[in-house]
Amino acid sequence: MDTNDSEWEQELFDDHFTTVLNLFLERIKSDPSFTMEELQKYLDLAYQNQDDNWIGNGRVLAIKNNARVAALEMVMTEWKKVIEEERAAGKIPEGVEF
């Protein structure tokens, strides 16, 4: 693979990753009705889109799908950490689910 190819691919991945990450972090902050269950649905759809790549969506779409999955996985992981920390600090009562 040409070095220029890998550079644009990495740039595309990074840009899409950052866009998706920021979109969902802002959604969590600004929409109290947004739940972890809804985020999981977005992640499940992203996995499905990623798996559908075998039919030949092309490099650009494959890179964007991979970036979307990575960003949503990071959001989910970080959100769970925050909830665990808040629960440990007594800010969230036991039994309250998100």
N, C-alpha and C positions, 0 to 999 in steps of 0.2 A: 504494500500500500504506500502510496506517495505521502510524504510528510505533510504536504498541504491538505491532502484528504483527511488525515487524522486530526489536523488542527481545526478544520472547519467542523468536523464531526464533534470534537470535544467542545468547541464553542457553542454549537447548536445544543448539545446536551446540557451544558452549564446554564445557558440562557433559559431553556425550557424548564429545567429543574428549579431555578431561582424564581421564575414566574409562577409556577405551580405552588411552590413552597410558600411564597409570599401571599398568594391568593388565599390559600387555606388557613394560614396563620392569621390573616386579617379577618377571615370569616369567623374563626373561633373567638377572636377578641370582640368583634362587633355584633355577632348574632348569638344571643344567649340560648336561642332555641336549637341551634346547630348541635347535633349530638355525635358521639363517637360511633354510634350505629350508622348514622348517615355517612360519616367519613369512611367507615368500613365498606359501605355500598360503592362509594367512589373508587376505593382501592380494588374491590372485587371486579368492577368494570374495567379498571386499568389492567388488571391481570388478564382478563378476557381479551382485551384489545391486543395485549402483548402476545398472547398465545395465537391470536388470529393472524399473526405476521407470517406464518408458514405459507399463506397463499400469495405472498409476494407483494407486500405493501410498499416496498422500496426502503432505501437506507434512511431517508429523512423521517418518514413516519415511524420506522423501527426505533430510531434514536429518540424521537419525541416520546414514544410509548415507554421506552426504558427510563427516560428521565422522569416521566409522570409517576411511574411505579416507585422509583427511588425517592422522589419527593414526598409522596403520600405515605410511604413506609416511615420516613423520617418524622413526618408530622404525627403519625399515630404513635410512634415510639416516644417522642418527646411529650406528647399530651398525656400518655399513660404515666410517665415519670413525674410530671407536674401533679397529677392527681394523687399518686402514691405519696409524694412529699407533703402535699396539703393534708392528706388523710393522716399521715404520721404526725403532723404538727397539730392535729385536732381541728383543723379548719373545715374538714368534711366529715360528717358523721358516718360511722360504719353502716353499711347497707345501702347507702346512696350510690346509685349507678349512673354512669354517663353513656 
